[in-house]
Amino acid sequence: MDMLSKVGRYDFLAEPFHCDFSHHLFMGHLGNHMLNAADFHSNDRGYGMTYLNPIHKTWVLSRLAIEMEEMPQAYDKFFVETWVESAMKFFTSRNFKVVGADDKVYGYGRSIWAMIDTDTRQPTDIFSVRDGLISQYIESEKSCPIDKSSRVKMGSDPELIRTVDTLYSDVDMNGHINSVKYIEHILDLFPLGYYKSRRLHRLDIAYVAESHQGDQLELYREQVAEGEFNISVNKLTPPEDDRIEVCRCKVKFVKD
C-alpha cells in the first residue's frame, strides 16, 4: 500500500438545514463532520472501519473536545483537517482543524479513540492491526493549540433537567446510541433565548459507557461559573432500571 499524507483534508458544506436560527452550523453537525473526516482518514490509510469490521473490530470514541472561535454559516464551504497525534496500545489521539475556503480558521478539535473487539466489547491492541500500520501515520508536529480534554468533576447535587427516550434514529452503525446524539441532547438543555445572547465556545465530552435503544437517558446539569456548565448523562436500562453514567460533558458559552 502506498503511503498517503499524514494529514487528511476533507471538504464540507454548511447545508442550510444543518444550521440553526442564527444561520450558523449546529455544533452536532460539525461533530458529525469531524467524525466523518476521521472515518475517511483512517479508511483511506488502511486501518478504518471497512477493514476492521470484517475482522470484528471497530473504533469507538472515548473523548471529544471542540473549541470554536466562529461557526461556518449557511452555504459556507469549509474543510476539516485531521491527523493522528499519538497512539498507544489501547488508545489513540486524533486532532482536527476547521478552516474556511480562504484558510480562515474557525476552530479545532481533539479526540481520543479506543479500538474494541465487537464480539466481546473489550479494548483490543491497536498495534495488532496490520503490523501497527497506524504508527506510520502519527503526526506529532502539527499544531493543535486548544487545551486537551479536561476531566469533568460533577458536584454532589446536580439538577435533573430532562429524561429522554432512545429511539431508532439515535442508533449508529455500531448498534449503540450515536456519540453526537448525546451532544444534541445536552445542548437542548438550554433554551433558544440563551443562544440568542451567547455563543457556544467549547464543549468537552467523555464517554463512559454505551447505551442502547430502549434505555432512558437522564440529563443532570450544574452551573460552575458564568456561562459554564457540567452535565452528566445517566441511562436507565429496563427492566430493572439500573442507573449507569454513560457520559459527562462540560460546555462553555461566551458573549461576543
GIGI-V324218 format. One line per field, one symbol per residue. phi: phi as a letter, one per 20 degrees, with the letter a starting at -180 (. if undefined). Layout:
BEGIN
phi=???
END
This chain:
BEGIN
phi=.ffdffdecceccffgeddefemdgfgfffgffffffffgfffgdnceffefgfdmcbecfdbbcccceadgegmfebcdebbeeabcgdccdcdccdcefemfeercbcbccddcefeemdgcffffellmggffdfceeffcfeffgdfedefebfefebdcfdcgfeeefendffgfgffffffffdfgffffdbcfebcdcdedbeccgofeddddcbedagmdcdcddddddfeelfecfdacbcccdcef
END
